Structure formats: C-alpha cells, structure tokens
Amino acid sequence: MPFPSMPAAACLSVYMSYLLWYILRITGDERGHMPTAQIVKWGNSLAVRIPKPVAEEAGVREGDPIVIEAAAGEISLRRKQRTPTLKELVAQITPENRYEATPAGAERGKESVEW
C-alpha cells in the first residue's frame, strides 16, 4: 500500500484522481475537452471543418497554405512555412554578411562578358 496510514479505499480514491487528471492532461485542454470534428464529402474529396478555437490556437486563417501528412490511422496538419520573396531576401544582405568575390582564374572561351 503506498500510503500506510490511509485506508485502502482512500488510497484507491487518490490513485483514481491522479489517473483521471493524467488522462485529461494528455488528451484534452485544461477543461478536459478535446474539440472534435467530422469528415464530410466535399466534391470528390473529403473535408474537415476546423473549430474556431483550434484555428485561433494554431494561428491559421482561411486561405493559409497547410501541409497534410498521413500515417497509420492519423492525419496531421501544419501550417506551411512561407517562402520569402527575392526582394525580402535581398533586403537581408548587409556588408557584414556579404562574401568577397571568389577568384576563378583567367577567363577562357566565351566566359568574358562585356558590359
């Protein structure tokens, strides 16, 4: 018996309380509720409506690109990382992170470019 000073029924009650707390903690939110949804037909595909609180928690909105991954009995969604534009990438170039020109030797053949 884990608690010798407690009656067996009290120990069982404490154990069941901890077990219930653990199950709710790993499967639901702080209230013990997990949002559920139903798969529905949408044209020739299947669709799932994401509840608003779940979308807000994930930080997704209508039109956001997502990545869908499937495994044995599970489907997971995650927001696709946005690819920066060339303009955004060029704006990050500074004198400190710019490489010096790499010498490639003398020009040969049609490598010479006249400006």
Secondary structure as the mmCIF struct_conf table of DSSP 4:
data_model
#
loop_
_struct_conf.conf_type_id
_struct_conf.id
_struct_conf.beg_label_comp_id
_struct_conf.beg_label_asym_id
_struct_conf.beg_label_seq_id
_struct_conf.end_label_comp_id
_struct_conf.end_label_asym_id
_struct_conf.end_label_seq_id
TURN_TY1_P TURN_TY1_P1 PRO A 4 SER A 5
BEND BEND1 MET A 6 MET A 6
HELX_RH_AL_P HELX_RH_AL_P1 ALA A 8 THR A 27
BEND BEND2 GLY A 28 GLY A 28
TURN_TY1_P TURN_TY1_P2 GLU A 30 ARG A 31
BEND BEND3 GLY A 32 GLY A 32
STRN STRN1 ILE A 39 TRP A 42
TURN_TY1_P TURN_TY1_P3 GLY A 43 ASN A 44
STRN STRN2 SER A 45 VAL A 48
HELX_LH_PP_P HELX_LH_PP_P1 ARG A 49 PRO A 51
HELX_RH_AL_P HELX_RH_AL_P2 LYS A 52 ALA A 58
TURN_TY1_P TURN_TY1_P4 GLY A 59 GLY A 59
TURN_TY1_P TURN_TY1_P5 GLU A 62 GLY A 63
STRN STRN3 ILE A 66 ALA A 71
TURN_TY1_P TURN_TY1_P6 ALA A 72 GLY A 73
STRN STRN4 GLU A 74 ARG A 79
HELX_LH_PP_P HELX_LH_PP_P2 LYS A 80 THR A 85
HELX_RH_AL_P HELX_RH_AL_P3 LEU A 86 ALA A 91
TURN_TY1_P TURN_TY1_P7 GLN A 92 GLN A 92
HELX_RH_3T_P HELX_RH_3T_P1 PRO A 95 ASN A 97
HELX_LH_PP_P HELX_LH_PP_P3 ARG A 98 PRO A 103
BEND BEND4 ALA A 106 ALA A 106
HELX_RH_3T_P HELX_RH_3T_P2 GLY A 109 GLU A 111
#
